[in-house]
Amino acid sequence: MSRMAQTHDEPLRLIAIRDSELSVDEVFRAVGHDSAGGTALFVGTVRDHDGPSGAEVTGLGYSAHPSAEAELRRVAEKVAADFPVRALAAVHRVGELRVGDLAVVVAVSCPHRAEAFAACRRLIDDLKREVPVWKHQAFADGTEEWVGACAH
């Protein structure tokens, strides 16, 4: 995988809510920076069961409030302000997804690995808590569930 390093000052490189497939490569390339010694990347995928209940998931969809992308940018700006972020990218998918599909991809590059790990963790945790994206799950037993504010 080739990486195109960049040095421009704007740390927020890619912020998006999309209804098309996500690319780990695109997100990774977006956070390349010559002064970054550490890059942390998180990929959230659709699993075949619900976490808390263990129920078999047969279908899943994400929907987003019209403000979701602006809220994602706000969350990303806060992470970039709180850590020595050189570059940051965050993309969340909406629409109908299948087991194994990528639901969210975030990445952060910083001068050192510990900072990159901490910033990436904060980015995904704050995204899940604050960005208005909702998950609708259908289960094998015929029941359904809506999960609030981006709880994956």
MITI-982344 format. One record per residue (C-alpha): residue in three letters; residue number from 1; z negated, y, x. Coordinates in steps of 0.5 Angstrom, whole numbers, plus 2048, in hexadecimal, padded with zeros to 3 digits. Layout:
N
 residu num   z   y   x
    Ala NUM   Z   Y   X
...
This chain:
152
 residu num   z   y   x
    Met   1 800 800 800
    Ser   2 802 807 803
    Arg   3 7FD 80C 803
    Met   4 800 814 803
    Ala   5 7FA 818 806
    Gln   6 7FA 81F 803
    Thr   7 7F5 825 806
    His   8 7F6 82A 800
    Asp   9 7F0 82D 7FE
    Glu  10 7F0 82B 7F6
    Pro  11 7EB 825 7F6
    Leu  12 7ED 823 7EE
    Arg  13 7F4 81F 7F0
    Leu  14 7F5 81B 7E9
    Ile  15 7F1 81C 7E3
    Ala  16 7F5 819 7DD
    Ile  17 7F4 815 7D6
    Arg  18 7FA 811 7D5
    Asp  19 7FD 80C 7D0
    Ser  20 801 808 7D5
    Glu  21 7FF 803 7DB
    Leu  22 7FA 806 7E0
    Ser  23 7FC 805 7E8
    Val  24 7F7 803 7ED
    Asp  25 7FC 805 7F2
    Glu  26 7FD 80C 7EF
    Val  27 7F6 80E 7EF
    Phe  28 7F5 80B 7F6
    Arg  29 7FA 810 7F9
    Ala  30 7F8 816 7F5
    Val  31 7F1 816 7F9
    Gly  32 7F4 815 800
    His  33 7F2 81B 804
    Asp  34 7F2 81B 80C
    Ser  35 7EA 81D 80C
    Ala  36 7E8 817 808
    Gly  37 7E5 812 80C
    Gly  38 7E3 80E 805
    Thr  39 7E6 80D 7FF
    Ala  40 7E3 809 7F9
    Leu  41 7E7 807 7F3
    Phe  42 7E5 804 7EC
    Val  43 7E9 800 7E7
    Gly  44 7E7 7FE 7E0
    Thr  45 7EA 7F9 7DD
    Val  46 7EA 7F6 7D6
    Arg  47 7E6 7EF 7D6
    Asp  48 7E6 7EA 7D1
    His  49 7DF 7EA 7CE
    Asp  50 7DB 7F0 7CC
    Gly  51 7D5 7F1 7D2
    Pro  52 7CF 7F2 7CD
    Ser  53 7D1 7EC 7C8
    Gly  54 7D5 7E8 7CC
    Ala  55 7DA 7E8 7C6
    Glu  56 7E1 7E6 7C7
    Val  57 7E6 7EC 7C7
    Thr  58 7EC 7EB 7C4
    Gly  59 7EF 7F2 7C4
    Leu  60 7ED 7F9 7C7
    Gly  61 7EF 800 7C6
    Tyr  62 7ED 806 7C9
    Ser  63 7EE 80D 7C5
    Ala  64 7EC 814 7C8
    His  65 7EA 81B 7C5
    Pro  66 7EF 820 7C6
    Ser  67 7EA 823 7CB
    Ala  68 7E9 81D 7CF
    Glu  69 7EE 81F 7D5
    Ala  70 7EA 826 7D6
    Glu  71 7E3 822 7D6
    Leu  72 7E6 81D 7DB
    Arg  73 7E8 823 7DF
    Arg  74 7E1 827 7DE
    Val  75 7DD 820 7E0
    Ala  76 7E2 820 7E6
    Glu  77 7E1 827 7E8
    Lys  78 7D9 826 7E8
    Val  79 7DA 820 7ED
    Ala  80 7DE 823 7F2
    Ala  81 7D9 829 7F2
    Asp  82 7D3 824 7F3
    Phe  83 7D6 820 7F8
    Pro  84 7DB 822 7FF
    Val  85 7E1 81F 7FB
    Arg  86 7E7 820 7FE
    Ala  87 7EB 81D 7F9
    Leu  88 7EA 81A 7F2
    Ala  89 7EE 817 7EC
    Ala  90 7EC 814 7E5
    Val  91 7F1 811 7E0
    His  92 7EF 80E 7DA
    Arg  93 7F3 80A 7D5
    Val  94 7F4 80A 7CD
    Gly  95 7F7 806 7C8
    Glu  96 7F7 7FE 7C7
    Leu  97 7F6 7FA 7CE
    Arg  98 7F5 7F3 7CF
    Val  99 7F0 7EF 7D3
    Gly 100 7F2 7F0 7DB
    Asp 101 7F5 7F7 7D9
    Leu 102 7F2 7FD 7DD
    Ala 103 7EE 802 7D9
    Val 104 7EC 807 7DE
    Val 105 7ED 808 7E6
    Val 106 7E9 80D 7EA
    Ala 107 7E9 80F 7F1
    Val 108 7E5 814 7F6
    Ser 109 7E6 815 7FD
    Cys 110 7E1 818 801
    Pro 111 7E0 819 809
    His 112 7DB 813 809
    Arg 113 7DB 80C 805
    Ala 114 7D4 80D 802
    Glu 115 7D6 814 7FF
    Ala 116 7DC 811 7FC
    Phe 117 7D8 80B 7F9
    Ala 118 7D3 810 7F6
    Ala 119 7D8 815 7F3
    Cys 120 7DD 80F 7F0
    Arg 121 7D7 80C 7ED
    Arg 122 7D5 813 7EA
    Leu 123 7DC 814 7E8
    Ile 124 7DC 80E 7E4
    Asp 125 7D5 80E 7E1
    Asp 126 7D6 815 7DF
    Leu 127 7DD 814 7DC
    Lys 128 7DA 80E 7D8
    Arg 129 7D5 812 7D5
    Glu 130 7D8 819 7D4
    Val 131 7DF 818 7D3
    Pro 132 7E1 817 7CB
    Val 133 7E5 811 7CC
    Trp 134 7E3 80B 7C7
    Lys 135 7E4 804 7C7
    His 136 7E6 7FF 7C1
    Gln 137 7E5 7F8 7C2
    Ala 138 7E7 7F2 7BE
    Phe 139 7E4 7EC 7BE
    Ala 140 7E6 7E4 7BD
    Asp 141 7E1 7E4 7B7
    Gly 142 7E5 7E9 7B4
    Thr 143 7E0 7EF 7B5
    Glu 144 7E1 7F5 7B8
    Glu 145 7DD 7FB 7BC
    Trp 146 7DE 802 7BE
    Val 147 7DB 804 7C4
    Gly 148 7D9 80B 7C5
    Ala 149 7DA 810 7CA
    Cys 150 7DE 80C 7CF
    Ala 151 7D9 806 7D0
    His 152 7DE 801 7D3
